[in-house]
Amino acid sequence: KQPSAKVNRAQILEEQERRNAAAMGKKKEPVAHINRPLEENINRLQGDGYEGRSVTEAISILSTKEEETDKHP
């Protein structure tokens, strides 16, 4: 008995599509990056307009109370 190999979802879906295409008698077109529509980069979306590039900036944006002034001379 031959041990079964691990397969992921993409491989299973690809195998199913290949079997369905063979059953239908038509040839499957290869999916290329050119044929797919462009997806918007969600990492570059602007949110509320607030931007904190450091930890202290992010905390100051998220904090609800006013910042205490530094009392040192």
PQR file of N, CA, C, O and H, with PARSE charges and radii, in Angstrom:
ATOM      1  N   LYS A   1       0.849  -1.183   0.000 -0.4000 1.5000
ATOM      2  CA  LYS A   1       0.000   0.000   0.000 -0.0000 2.0000
ATOM      3  C   LYS A   1       0.886   1.234   0.000  0.5500 1.7000
ATOM      4  O   LYS A   1       1.844   1.320   0.767 -0.5500 1.4000
ATOM      5  N   GLN A   2       0.560   2.187  -0.864 -0.4000 1.5000
ATOM      6  CA  GLN A   2       1.349   3.406  -0.982 -0.0000 2.0000
ATOM      7  C   GLN A   2       0.780   4.459  -0.027  0.5500 1.7000
ATOM      8  O   GLN A   2      -0.433   4.669   0.011 -0.5500 1.4000
ATOM      9  H   GLN A   2      -0.219   2.117  -1.487  0.4000 1.0000
ATOM     10  N   PRO A   3       1.662   5.129   0.755 -0.5600 1.5000
ATOM     11  CA  PRO A   3       1.156   6.146   1.684  0.2800 2.0000
ATOM     12  C   PRO A   3       0.598   7.345   0.903  0.5500 1.7000
ATOM     13  O   PRO A   3       1.127   7.726  -0.141 -0.5500 1.4000
ATOM     14  N   SER A   4      -0.477   7.923   1.434 -0.4000 1.5000
ATOM     15  CA  SER A   4      -1.094   9.054   0.737 -0.0000 2.0000
ATOM     16  C   SER A   4      -0.285  10.320   0.979  0.5500 1.7000
ATOM     17  O   SER A   4       0.231  10.549   2.073 -0.5500 1.4000
ATOM     18  H   SER A   4      -0.906   7.613   2.282  0.4000 1.0000
ATOM     19  N   ALA A   5      -0.188  11.119  -0.046 -0.4000 1.5000
ATOM     20  CA  ALA A   5       0.561  12.367   0.046 -0.0000 2.0000
ATOM     21  C   ALA A   5      -0.375  13.479   0.505  0.5500 1.7000
ATOM     22  O   ALA A   5      -1.579  13.430   0.257 -0.5500 1.4000
ATOM     23  H   ALA A   5      -0.607  10.932  -0.934  0.4000 1.0000
ATOM     24  N   LYS A   6       0.181  14.471   1.169 -0.4000 1.5000
ATOM     25  CA  LYS A   6      -0.621  15.595   1.624 -0.0000 2.0000
ATOM     26  C   LYS A   6      -0.915  16.518   0.436  0.5500 1.7000
ATOM     27  O   LYS A   6      -0.045  16.782  -0.395 -0.5500 1.4000
ATOM     28  H   LYS A   6       1.160  14.512   1.370  0.4000 1.0000
ATOM     29  N   VAL A   7      -2.146  16.996   0.376 -0.4000 1.5000
ATOM     30  CA  VAL A   7      -2.550  17.928  -0.665 -0.0000 2.0000
ATOM     31  C   VAL A   7      -3.272  19.106  -0.016  0.5500 1.7000
ATOM     32  O   VAL A   7      -3.953  18.946   0.996 -0.5500 1.4000
ATOM     33  H   VAL A   7      -2.852  16.781   1.051  0.4000 1.0000
ATOM     34  N   ASN A   8      -3.118  20.275  -0.601 -0.4000 1.5000
ATOM     35  CA  ASN A   8      -3.799  21.440  -0.065 -0.0000 2.0000
ATOM     36  C   ASN A   8      -5.052  21.740  -0.881  0.5500 1.7000
ATOM     37  O   ASN A   8      -5.316  21.082  -1.888 -0.5500 1.4000
ATOM     38  H   ASN A   8      -2.565  20.405  -1.423  0.4000 1.0000
ATOM     39  N   ARG A   9      -5.814  22.722  -0.450 -0.4000 1.5000
ATOM     40  CA  ARG A   9      -7.087  23.041  -1.110 -0.0000 2.0000
ATOM     41  C   ARG A   9      -6.899  23.428  -2.572  0.5500 1.7000
ATOM     42  O   ARG A   9      -7.682  23.025  -3.431 -0.5500 1.4000
ATOM     43  H   ARG A   9      -5.600  23.257   0.368  0.4000 1.0000
ATOM     44  N   ALA A  10      -5.868  24.205  -2.849 -0.4000 1.5000
ATOM     45  CA  ALA A  10      -5.635  24.644  -4.223 -0.0000 2.0000
ATOM     46  C   ALA A  10      -5.396  23.451  -5.138  0.5500 1.7000
ATOM     47  O   ALA A  10      -5.892  23.424  -6.265 -0.5500 1.4000
ATOM     48  H   ALA A  10      -5.231  24.533  -2.151  0.4000 1.0000
ATOM     49  N   GLN A  11      -4.651  22.478  -4.668 -0.4000 1.5000
ATOM     50  CA  GLN A  11      -4.391  21.290  -5.477 -0.0000 2.0000
ATOM     51  C   GLN A  11      -5.669  20.487  -5.687  0.5500 1.7000
ATOM     52  O   GLN A  11      -5.893  19.951  -6.772 -0.5500 1.4000
ATOM     53  H   GLN A  11      -4.248  22.500  -3.753  0.4000 1.0000
ATOM     54  N   ILE A  12      -6.509  20.401  -4.653 -0.4000 1.5000
ATOM     55  CA  ILE A  12      -7.768  19.664  -4.779 -0.0000 2.0000
ATOM     56  C   ILE A  12      -8.681  20.358  -5.778  0.5500 1.7000
ATOM     57  O   ILE A  12      -9.270  19.707  -6.640 -0.5500 1.4000
ATOM     58  H   ILE A  12      -6.326  20.837  -3.772  0.4000 1.0000
ATOM     59  N   LEU A  13      -8.801  21.694  -5.664 -0.4000 1.5000
ATOM     60  CA  LEU A  13      -9.653  22.436  -6.603 -0.0000 2.0000
ATOM     61  C   LEU A  13      -9.138  22.331  -8.030  0.5500 1.7000
ATOM     62  O   LEU A  13      -9.925  22.199  -8.967 -0.5500 1.4000
ATOM     63  H   LEU A  13      -8.322  22.223  -4.963  0.4000 1.0000
ATOM     64  N   GLU A  14      -7.831  22.388  -8.198 -0.4000 1.5000
ATOM     65  CA  GLU A  14      -7.237  22.270  -9.529 -0.0000 2.0000
ATOM     66  C   GLU A  14      -7.533  20.894 -10.127  0.5500 1.7000
ATOM     67  O   GLU A  14      -7.851  20.780 -11.311 -0.5500 1.4000
ATOM     68  H   GLU A  14      -7.192  22.495  -7.437  0.4000 1.0000
ATOM     69  N   GLU A  15      -7.428  19.869  -9.315 -0.4000 1.5000
ATOM     70  CA  GLU A  15      -7.706  18.504  -9.778 -0.0000 2.0000
ATOM     71  C   GLU A  15      -9.183  18.361 -10.163  0.5500 1.7000
ATOM     72  O   GLU A  15      -9.500  17.741 -11.178 -0.5500 1.4000
ATOM     73  H   GLU A  15      -7.170  19.961  -8.353  0.4000 1.0000
ATOM     74  N   GLN A  16     -10.084  18.931  -9.359 -0.4000 1.5000
ATOM     75  CA  GLN A  16     -11.507  18.874  -9.678 -0.0000 2.0000
ATOM     76  C   GLN A  16     -11.811  19.609 -10.974  0.5500 1.7000
ATOM     77  O   GLN A  16     -12.573  19.114 -11.805 -0.5500 1.4000
ATOM     78  H   GLN A  16      -9.827  19.435  -8.534  0.4000 1.0000
ATOM     79  N   GLU A  17     -11.219  20.791 -11.153 -0.4000 1.5000
ATOM     80  CA  GLU A  17     -11.443  21.543 -12.386 -0.0000 2.0000
ATOM     81  C   GLU A  17     -10.915  20.780 -13.597  0.5500 1.7000
ATOM     82  O   GLU A  17     -11.534  20.783 -14.661 -0.5500 1.4000
ATOM     83  H   GLU A  17     -10.600  21.193 -10.478  0.4000 1.0000
ATOM     84  N   ARG A  18      -9.770  20.130 -13.429 -0.4000 1.5000
ATOM     85  CA  ARG A  18      -9.189  19.372 -14.532 -0.0000 2.0000
ATOM     86  C   ARG A  18     -10.088  18.195 -14.895  0.5500 1.7000
ATOM     87  O   ARG A  18     -10.283  17.899 -16.074 -0.5500 1.4000
ATOM     88  H   ARG A  18      -9.267  20.128 -12.565  0.4000 1.0000
ATOM     89  N   ARG A  19     -10.633  17.528 -13.889 -0.4000 1.5000
ATOM     90  CA  ARG A  19     -11.534  16.399 -14.145 -0.0000 2.0000
ATOM     91  C   ARG A  19     -12.828  16.872 -14.798  0.5500 1.7000
ATOM     92  O   ARG A  19     -13.337  16.231 -15.717 -0.5500 1.4000
ATOM     93  H   ARG A  19     -10.475  17.768 -12.931  0.4000 1.0000
ATOM     94  N   ASN A  20     -13.363  18.007 -14.315 -0.4000 1.5000
ATOM     95  CA  ASN A  20     -14.599  18.535 -14.913 -0.0000 2.0000
ATOM     96  C   ASN A  20     -14.367  18.952 -16.356  0.5500 1.7000
ATOM     97  O   ASN A  20     -15.221  18.719 -17.212 -0.5500 1.4000
ATOM     98  H   ASN A  20     -12.950  18.528 -13.568  0.4000 1.0000
ATOM     99  N   ALA A  21     -13.233  19.561 -16.635 -0.4000 1.5000
ATOM    100  CA  ALA A  21     -12.926  19.980 -18.003 -0.0000 2.0000
ATOM    101  C   ALA A  21     -12.766  18.764 -18.909  0.5500 1.7000
ATOM    102  O   ALA A  21     -13.196  18.788 -20.062 -0.5500 1.4000
ATOM    103  H   ALA A  21     -12.540  19.751 -15.940  0.4000 1.0000
ATOM    104  N   ALA A  22     -12.151  17.705 -18.396 -0.4000 1.5000
ATOM    105  CA  ALA A  22     -11.982  16.497 -19.196 -0.0000 2.0000
ATOM    106  C   ALA A  22     -13.342  15.846 -19.463  0.5500 1.7000
ATOM    107  O   ALA A  22     -13.578  15.305 -20.544 -0.5500 1.4000
ATOM    108  H   ALA A  22     -11.802  17.686 -17.459  0.4000 1.0000
ATOM    109  N   ALA A  23     -14.224  15.903 -18.478 -0.4000 1.5000
ATOM    110  CA  ALA A  23     -15.552  15.319 -18.656 -0.0000 2.0000
ATOM    111  C   ALA A  23     -16.375  16.128 -19.656  0.5500 1.7000
ATOM    112  O   ALA A  23     -17.176  15.560 -20.399 -0.5500 1.4000
ATOM    113  H   ALA A  23     -14.032  16.343 -17.601  0.4000 1.0000
ATOM    114  N   MET A  24     -16.188  17.423 -19.682 -0.4000 1.5000
ATOM    115  CA  MET A  24     -16.940  18.283 -20.591 -0.0000 2.0000
ATOM    116  C   MET A  24     -16.333  18.257 -21.988  0.5500 1.7000
ATOM    117  O   MET A  24     -17.006  18.613 -22.955 -0.5500 1.4000
ATOM    118  H   MET A  24     -15.537  17.883 -19.079  0.4000 1.0000
ATOM    119  N   GLY A  25     -15.101  17.852 -22.108 -0.4000 1.5000
ATOM    120  CA  GLY A  25     -14.463  17.760 -23.412 -0.0000 2.0000
ATOM    121  C   GLY A  25     -13.859  19.066 -23.881  0.5500 1.7000
ATOM    122  O   GLY A  25     -13.463  19.180 -25.041 -0.5500 1.4000
ATOM    123  H   GLY A  25     -14.555  17.563 -21.322  0.4000 1.0000
ATOM    124  N   LYS A  26     -13.781  20.048 -23.012 -0.4000 1.5000
ATOM    125  CA  LYS A  26     -13.179  21.310 -23.433 -0.0000 2.0000
ATOM    126  C   LYS A  26     -11.841  21.495 -22.740  0.5500 1.7000
ATOM    127  O   LYS A  26     -11.585  20.935 -21.674 -0.5500 1.4000
ATOM    128  H   LYS A  26     -14.103  19.956 -22.070  0.4000 1.0000
ATOM    129  N   LYS A  27     -11.017  22.274 -23.359 -0.4000 1.5000
ATOM    130  CA  LYS A  27      -9.683  22.505 -22.825 -0.0000 2.0000
ATOM    131  C   LYS A  27      -9.730  23.721 -21.898  0.5500 1.7000
ATOM    132  O   LYS A  27     -10.315  24.749 -22.239 -0.5500 1.4000
ATOM    133  H   LYS A  27     -11.225  22.729 -24.225  0.4000 1.0000
ATOM    134  N   LYS A  28      -9.117  23.594 -20.742 -0.4000 1.5000
ATOM    135  CA  LYS A  28      -9.100  24.678 -19.763 -0.0000 2.0000
ATOM    136  C   LYS A  28      -8.043  25.704 -20.159  0.5500 1.7000
ATOM    137  O   LYS A  28      -6.909  25.354 -20.486 -0.5500 1.4000
ATOM    138  H   LYS A  28      -8.642  22.759 -20.465  0.4000 1.0000
ATOM    139  N   GLU A  29      -8.433  26.978 -20.123 -0.4000 1.5000
ATOM    140  CA  GLU A  29      -7.483  28.040 -20.408 -0.0000 2.0000
ATOM    141  C   GLU A  29      -6.608  28.258 -19.175  0.5500 1.7000
ATOM    142  O   GLU A  29      -7.117  28.294 -18.054 -0.5500 1.4000
ATOM    143  H   GLU A  29      -9.354  27.263 -19.857  0.4000 1.0000
ATOM    144  N   PRO A  30      -5.319  28.403 -19.368 -0.5600 1.5000
ATOM    145  CA  PRO A  30      -4.468  28.663 -18.213  0.2800 2.0000
ATOM    146  C   PRO A  30      -4.757  30.048 -17.641  0.5500 1.7000
ATOM    147  O   PRO A  30      -4.915  31.021 -18.378 -0.5500 1.4000
ATOM    148  N   VAL A  31      -4.822  30.114 -16.323 -0.4000 1.5000
ATOM    149  CA  VAL A  31      -5.101  31.380 -15.658 -0.0000 2.0000
ATOM    150  C   VAL A  31      -3.793  32.145 -15.529  0.5500 1.7000
ATOM    151  O   VAL A  31      -2.858  31.683 -14.876 -0.5500 1.4000
ATOM    152  H   VAL A  31      -4.693  29.323 -15.724  0.4000 1.0000
ATOM    153  N   ALA A  32      -3.732  33.295 -16.145 -0.4000 1.5000
ATOM    154  CA  ALA A  32      -2.530  34.121 -16.086 -0.0000 2.0000
ATOM    155  C   ALA A  32      -2.836  35.382 -15.298  0.5500 1.7000
ATOM    156  O   ALA A  32      -3.993  35.772 -15.144 -0.5500 1.4000
ATOM    157  H   ALA A  32      -4.491  33.670 -16.676  0.4000 1.0000
ATOM    158  N   HIS A  33      -1.801  36.000 -14.811 -0.4000 1.5000
ATOM    159  CA  HIS A  33      -2.001  37.225 -14.043 -0.0000 2.0000
ATOM    160  C   HIS A  33      -2.535  38.356 -14.917  0.5500 1.7000
ATOM    161  O   HIS A  33      -3.103  39.320 -14.404 -0.5500 1.4000
ATOM    162  H   HIS A  33      -0.861  35.684 -14.936  0.4000 1.0000
ATOM    163  N   ILE A  34      -2.362  38.248 -16.206 -0.4000 1.5000
ATOM    164  CA  ILE A  34      -2.840  39.281 -17.123 -0.0000 2.0000
ATOM    165  C   ILE A  34      -4.356  39.197 -17.263  0.5500 1.7000
ATOM    166  O   ILE A  34      -5.016  40.222 -17.434 -0.5500 1.4000
ATOM    167  H   ILE A  34      -1.900  37.465 -16.623  0.4000 1.0000
ATOM    168  N   ASN A  35      -4.913  38.001 -17.194 -0.4000 1.5000
ATOM    169  CA  ASN A  35      -6.346  37.810 -17.380 -0.0000 2.0000
ATOM    170  C   ASN A  35      -7.153  38.193 -16.146  0.5500 1.7000
ATOM    171  O   ASN A  35      -8.350  38.460 -16.257 -0.5500 1.4000
ATOM    172  H   ASN A  35      -4.377  37.168 -17.055  0.4000 1.0000
ATOM    173  N   ARG A  36      -6.535  38.225 -14.994 -0.4000 1.5000
ATOM    174  CA  ARG A  36      -7.252  38.538 -13.761 -0.0000 2.0000
ATOM    175  C   ARG A  36      -7.381  40.051 -13.593  0.5500 1.7000
ATOM    176  O   ARG A  36      -6.499  40.800 -14.013 -0.5500 1.4000
ATOM    177  H   ARG A  36      -5.563  38.009 -14.904  0.4000 1.0000
ATOM    178  N   PRO A  37      -8.482  40.503 -12.978 -0.5600 1.5000
ATOM    179  CA  PRO A  37      -8.606  41.941 -12.709  0.2800 2.0000
ATOM    180  C   PRO A  37      -7.642  42.353 -11.594  0.5500 1.7000
ATOM    181  O   PRO A  37      -7.274  41.547 -10.739 -0.5500 1.4000
ATOM    182  N   LEU A  38      -7.250  43.609 -11.627 -0.4000 1.5000
ATOM    183  CA  LEU A  38      -6.334  44.110 -10.611 -0.0000 2.0000
ATOM    184  C   LEU A  38      -7.044  44.229  -9.273  0.5500 1.7000
ATOM    185  O   LEU A  38      -8.199  44.648  -9.202 -0.5500 1.4000
ATOM    186  H   LEU A  38      -7.549  44.264 -12.321  0.4000 1.0000
ATOM    187  N   GLU A  39      -6.340  43.856  -8.221 -0.4000 1.5000
ATOM    188  CA  GLU A  39      -6.882  43.972  -6.878 -0.0000 2.0000
ATOM    189  C   GLU A  39      -6.245  45.179  -6.196  0.5500 1.7000
ATOM    190  O   GLU A  39      -5.050  45.439  -6.337 -0.5500 1.4000
ATOM    191  H   GLU A  39      -5.401  43.516  -8.279  0.4000 1.0000
ATOM    192  N   GLU A  40      -7.066  45.898  -5.463 -0.4000 1.5000
ATOM    193  CA  GLU A  40      -6.561  47.077  -4.782 -0.0000 2.0000
ATOM    194  C   GLU A  40      -5.725  46.652  -3.585  0.5500 1.7000
ATOM    195  O   GLU A  40      -6.092  45.731  -2.855 -0.5500 1.4000
ATOM    196  H   GLU A  40      -8.037  45.686  -5.348  0.4000 1.0000
ATOM    197  N   ASN A  41      -4.604  47.325  -3.389 -0.4000 1.5000
ATOM    198  CA  ASN A  41      -3.716  47.025  -2.279 -0.0000 2.0000
ATOM    199  C   ASN A  41      -4.307  47.621  -1.013  0.5500 1.7000
ATOM    200  O   ASN A  41      -4.300  48.838  -0.834 -0.5500 1.4000
ATOM    201  H   ASN A  41      -4.306  48.073  -3.982  0.4000 1.0000
ATOM    202  N   ILE A  42      -4.821  46.765  -0.131 -0.4000 1.5000
ATOM    203  CA  ILE A  42      -5.469  47.259   1.075 -0.0000 2.0000
ATOM    204  C   ILE A  42      -4.466  47.811   2.084  0.5500 1.7000
ATOM    205  O   ILE A  42      -4.855  48.498   3.029 -0.5500 1.4000
ATOM    206  H   ILE A  42      -4.828  45.775  -0.277  0.4000 1.0000
ATOM    207  N   ASN A  43      -3.202  47.524   1.897 -0.4000 1.5000
ATOM    208  CA  ASN A  43      -2.184  48.057   2.789 -0.0000 2.0000
ATOM    209  C   ASN A  43      -1.951  49.542   2.540  0.5500 1.7000
ATOM    210  O   ASN A  43      -1.408  50.233   3.402 -0.5500 1.4000
ATOM    211  H   ASN A  43      -2.886  46.966   1.129  0.4000 1.0000
ATOM    212  N   ARG A  44      -2.346  50.034   1.395 -0.4000 1.5000
ATOM    213  CA  ARG A  44      -2.116  51.430   1.036 -0.0000 2.0000
ATOM    214  C   ARG A  44      -3.370  52.295   1.171  0.5500 1.7000
ATOM    215  O   ARG A  44      -3.335  53.477   0.829 -0.5500 1.4000
ATOM    216  H   ARG A  44      -2.787  49.472   0.694  0.4000 1.0000
ATOM    217  N   LEU A  45      -4.466  51.734   1.659 -0.4000 1.5000
ATOM    218  CA  LEU A  45      -5.686  52.510   1.801 -0.0000 2.0000
ATOM    219  C   LEU A  45      -5.527  53.527   2.923  0.5500 1.7000
ATOM    220  O   LEU A  45      -4.904  53.242   3.946 -0.5500 1.4000
ATOM    221  H   LEU A  45      -4.494  50.773   1.937  0.4000 1.0000
ATOM    222  N   GLN A  46      -6.089  54.704   2.728 -0.4000 1.5000
ATOM    223  CA  GLN A  46      -6.065  55.732   3.756 -0.0000 2.0000
ATOM    224  C   GLN A  46      -7.312  55.577   4.609  0.5500 1.7000
ATOM    225  O   GLN A  46      -8.423  55.475   4.087 -0.5500 1.4000
ATOM    226  H   GLN A  46      -6.595  54.936   1.898  0.4000 1.0000
ATOM    227  N   GLY A  47      -7.129  55.559   5.897 -0.4000 1.5000
ATOM    228  CA  GLY A  47      -8.246  55.404   6.818 -0.0000 2.0000
ATOM    229  C   GLY A  47      -8.904  56.726   7.126  0.5500 1.7000
ATOM    230  O   GLY A  47      -9.386  57.412   6.224 -0.5500 1.4000
ATOM    231  H   GLY A  47      -6.226  55.641   6.321  0.4000 1.0000
ATOM    232  N   ASP A  48      -8.927  57.084   8.383 -0.4000 1.5000
ATOM    233  CA  ASP A  48      -9.569  58.309   8.823 -0.0000 2.0000
ATOM    234  C   ASP A  48      -8.714  59.542   8.573  0.5500 1.7000
ATOM    235  O   ASP A  48      -9.156  60.660   8.837 -0.5500 1.4000
ATOM    236  H   ASP A  48      -8.535  56.527   9.115  0.4000 1.0000
ATOM    237  N   GLY A  49      -7.527  59.364   8.081 -0.4000 1.5000
ATOM    238  CA  GLY A  49      -6.639  60.488   7.880 -0.0000 2.0000
ATOM    239  C   GLY A  49      -5.596  60.592   8.980  0.5500 1.7000
ATOM    240  O   GLY A  49      -4.665  61.393   8.889 -0.5500 1.4000
ATOM    241  H   GLY A  49      -7.168  58.456   7.866  0.4000 1.0000
ATOM    242  N   TYR A  50      -5.753  59.785  10.012 -0.4000 1.5000
ATOM    243  CA  TYR A  50      -4.772  59.779  11.097 -0.0000 2.0000
ATOM    244  C   TYR A  50      -3.681  58.780  10.758  0.5500 1.7000
ATOM    245  O   TYR A  50      -3.944  57.684  10.263 -0.5500 1.4000
ATOM    246  H   TYR A  50      -6.510  59.135  10.085  0.4000 1.0000
ATOM    247  N   GLU A  51      -2.464  59.181  11.035 -0.4000 1.5000
ATOM    248  CA  GLU A  51      -1.352  58.306  10.695 -0.0000 2.0000
ATOM    249  C   GLU A  51      -0.288  58.419  11.774  0.5500 1.7000
ATOM    250  O   GLU A  51       0.179  59.514  12.088 -0.5500 1.4000
ATOM    251  H   GLU A  51      -2.250  60.071  11.437  0.4000 1.0000
ATOM    252  N   GLY A  52       0.090  57.280  12.339 -0.4000 1.5000
ATOM    253  CA  GLY A  52       1.150  57.254  13.326 -0.0000 2.0000
ATOM    254  C   GLY A  52       2.253  56.342  12.850  0.5500 1.7000
ATOM    255  O   GLY A  52       2.054  55.134  12.720 -0.5500 1.4000
ATOM    256  H   GLY A  52      -0.289  56.390  12.084  0.4000 1.0000
ATOM    257  N   ARG A  53       3.409  56.907  12.591 -0.4000 1.5000
ATOM    258  CA  ARG A  53       4.508  56.110  12.053 -0.0000 2.0000
ATOM    259  C   ARG A  53       5.405  55.543  13.148  0.5500 1.7000
ATOM    260  O   ARG A  53       6.266  54.708  12.872 -0.5500 1.4000
ATOM    261  H   ARG A  53       3.571  57.888  12.697  0.4000 1.0000
ATOM    262  N   SER A  54       5.214  55.983  14.372 -0.4000 1.5000
ATOM    263  CA  SER A  54       5.979  55.413  15.483 -0.0000 2.0000
ATOM    264  C   SER A  54       4.994  55.011  16.573  0.5500 1.7000
ATOM    265  O   SER A  54       3.808  55.333  16.509 -0.5500 1.4000
ATOM    266  H   SER A  54       4.515  56.661  14.597  0.4000 1.0000
ATOM    267  N   VAL A  55       5.496  54.317  17.554 -0.4000 1.5000
ATOM    268  CA  VAL A  55       4.632  53.843  18.636 -0.0000 2.0000
ATOM    269  C   VAL A  55       4.057  55.026  19.408  0.5500 1.7000
ATOM    270  O   VAL A  55       2.872  55.026  19.742 -0.5500 1.4000
ATOM    271  H   VAL A  55       6.460  54.055  17.607  0.4000 1.0000
ATOM    272  N   THR A  56       4.875  56.029  19.692 -0.4000 1.5000
ATOM    273  CA  THR A  56       4.387  57.172  20.467 -0.0000 2.0000
ATOM    274  C   THR A  56       3.341  57.975  19.683  0.5500 1.7000
ATOM    275  O   THR A  56       2.370  58.453  20.269 -0.5500 1.4000
ATOM    276  H   THR A  56       5.837  56.029  19.420  0.4000 1.0000
ATOM    277  N   GLU A  57       3.527  58.127  18.375 -0.4000 1.5000
ATOM    278  CA  GLU A  57       2.527  58.820  17.558 -0.0000 2.0000
ATOM    279  C   GLU A  57       1.220  58.048  17.527  0.5500 1.7000
ATOM    280  O   GLU A  57       0.145  58.639  17.627 -0.5500 1.4000
ATOM    281  H   GLU A  57       4.316  57.738  17.899  0.4000 1.0000
ATOM    282  N   ALA A  58       1.306  56.738  17.391 -0.4000 1.5000
ATOM    283  CA  ALA A  58       0.104  55.907  17.342 -0.0000 2.0000
ATOM    284  C   ALA A  58      -0.638  55.950  18.672  0.5500 1.7000
ATOM    285  O   ALA A  58      -1.867  56.018  18.693 -0.5500 1.4000
ATOM    286  H   ALA A  58       2.179  56.258  17.310  0.4000 1.0000
ATOM    287  N   ILE A  59       0.090  55.913  19.770 -0.4000 1.5000
ATOM    288  CA  ILE A  59      -0.544  55.973  21.085 -0.0000 2.0000
ATOM    289  C   ILE A  59      -1.197  57.330  21.298  0.5500 1.7000
ATOM    290  O   ILE A  59      -2.294  57.411  21.851 -0.5500 1.4000
ATOM    291  H   ILE A  59       1.088  55.858  19.753  0.4000 1.0000
ATOM    292  N   SER A  60      -0.538  58.387  20.869 -0.4000 1.5000
ATOM    293  CA  SER A  60      -1.125  59.718  21.045 -0.0000 2.0000
ATOM    294  C   SER A  60      -2.393  59.875  20.203  0.5500 1.7000
ATOM    295  O   SER A  60      -3.320  60.568  20.621 -0.5500 1.4000
ATOM    296  H   SER A  60       0.354  58.321  20.420  0.4000 1.0000
ATOM    297  N   ILE A  61      -2.451  59.252  19.039 -0.4000 1.5000
ATOM    298  CA  ILE A  61      -3.656  59.318  18.208 -0.0000 2.0000
ATOM    299  C   ILE A  61      -4.787  58.520  18.849  0.5500 1.7000
ATOM    300  O   ILE A  61      -5.941  58.947  18.826 -0.5500 1.4000
ATOM    301  H   ILE A  61      -1.698  58.689  18.699  0.4000 1.0000
ATOM    302  N   LEU A  62      -4.457  57.364  19.419 -0.4000 1.5000
ATOM    303  CA  LEU A  62      -5.479  56.495  19.992 -0.0000 2.0000
ATOM    304  C   LEU A  62      -5.914  56.912  21.389  0.5500 1.7000
ATOM    305  O   LEU A  62      -6.983  56.507  21.845 -0.5500 1.4000
ATOM    306  H   LEU A  62      -3.519  57.017  19.437  0.4000 1.0000
ATOM    307  N   SER A  63      -5.119  57.702  22.067 -0.4000 1.5000
ATOM    308  CA  SER A  63      -5.468  58.074  23.442 -0.0000 2.0000
ATOM    309  C   SER A  63      -6.640  59.059  23.430  0.5500 1.7000
ATOM    310  O   SER A  63      -6.811  59.830  22.486 -0.5500 1.4000
ATOM    311  H   SER A  63      -4.251  58.031  21.696  0.4000 1.0000
ATOM    312  N   THR A  64      -7.439  59.017  24.496 -0.4000 1.5000
ATOM    313  CA  THR A  64      -8.620  59.860  24.576 -0.0000 2.0000
ATOM    314  C   THR A  64      -8.399  61.078  25.471  0.5500 1.7000
ATOM    315  O   THR A  64      -9.079  62.091  25.310 -0.5500 1.4000
ATOM    316  H   THR A  64      -7.300  58.390  25.263  0.4000 1.0000
ATOM    317  N   LYS A  65      -7.465  60.994  26.402 -0.4000 1.5000
ATOM    318  CA  LYS A  65      -7.252  62.145  27.291 -0.0000 2.0000
ATOM    319  C   LYS A  65      -6.173  63.061  26.712  0.5500 1.7000
ATOM    320  O   LYS A  65      -5.365  62.648  25.881 -0.5500 1.4000
ATOM    321  H   LYS A  65      -6.912  60.171  26.533  0.4000 1.0000
ATOM    322  N   GLU A  66      -6.181  64.296  27.164 -0.4000 1.5000
ATOM    323  CA  GLU A  66      -5.211  65.278  26.682 -0.0000 2.0000
ATOM    324  C   GLU A  66      -3.826  64.951  27.196  0.5500 1.7000
ATOM    325  O   GLU A  66      -3.659  64.373  28.271 -0.5500 1.4000
ATOM    326  H   GLU A  66      -6.837  64.632  27.839  0.4000 1.0000
ATOM    327  N   GLU A  67      -2.847  65.328  26.414 -0.4000 1.5000
ATOM    328  CA  GLU A  67      -1.460  65.083  26.777 -0.0000 2.0000
ATOM    329  C   GLU A  67      -1.039  66.068  27.862  0.5500 1.7000
ATOM    330  O   GLU A  67      -1.305  67.266  27.764 -0.5500 1.4000
ATOM    331  H   GLU A  67      -2.983  65.797  25.542  0.4000 1.0000
ATOM    332  N   GLU A  68      -0.384  65.555  28.892 -0.4000 1.5000
ATOM    333  CA  GLU A  68       0.091  66.437  29.946 -0.0000 2.0000
ATOM    334  C   GLU A  68       1.349  67.143  29.468  0.5500 1.7000
ATOM    335  O   GLU A  68       2.210  66.541  28.825 -0.5500 1.4000
ATOM    336  H   GLU A  68      -0.168  64.582  28.972  0.4000 1.0000
ATOM    337  N   THR A  69       1.442  68.417  29.789 -0.4000 1.5000
ATOM    338  CA  THR A  69       2.610  69.176  29.370 -0.0000 2.0000
ATOM    339  C   THR A  69       3.782  68.831  30.263  0.5500 1.7000
ATOM    340  O   THR A  69       3.613  68.514  31.441 -0.5500 1.4000
ATOM    341  H   THR A  69       0.743  68.906  30.311  0.4000 1.0000
ATOM    342  N   ASP A  70       4.955  68.895  29.700 -0.4000 1.5000
ATOM    343  CA  ASP A  70       6.171  68.591  30.437 -0.0000 2.0000
ATOM    344  C   ASP A  70       6.503  69.771  31.340  0.5500 1.7000
ATOM    345  O   ASP A  70       6.627  70.897  30.856 -0.5500 1.4000
ATOM    346  H   ASP A  70       5.093  69.153  28.744  0.4000 1.0000
ATOM    347  N   LYS A  71       6.650  69.534  32.657 -0.4000 1.5000
ATOM    348  CA  LYS A  71       6.856  70.610  33.614 -0.0000 2.0000
ATOM    349  C   LYS A  71       8.328  70.844  33.927  0.5500 1.7000
ATOM    350  O   LYS A  71       8.652  71.617  34.828 -0.5500 1.4000
ATOM    351  H   LYS A  71       6.549  68.620  33.050  0.4000 1.0000
ATOM    352  N   HIS A  72       9.210  70.196  33.205 -0.4000 1.5000
ATOM    353  CA  HIS A  72      10.634  70.404  33.443 -0.0000 2.0000
ATOM    354  C   HIS A  72      11.075  71.700  32.775  0.5500 1.7000
ATOM    355  O   HIS A  72      10.584  72.047  31.700 -0.5500 1.4000
ATOM    356  H   HIS A  72       8.947  69.568  32.472  0.4000 1.0000
ATOM    357  N   PRO A  73      12.022  72.434  33.426 -0.5600 1.5000
ATOM    358  CA  PRO A  73      12.470  73.703  32.843  0.2800 2.0000
ATOM    359  C   PRO A  73      13.290  73.541  31.597  0.5500 1.7000
ATOM    360  O   PRO A  73      13.727  74.532  31.012 -0.5500 1.4000
TER
END
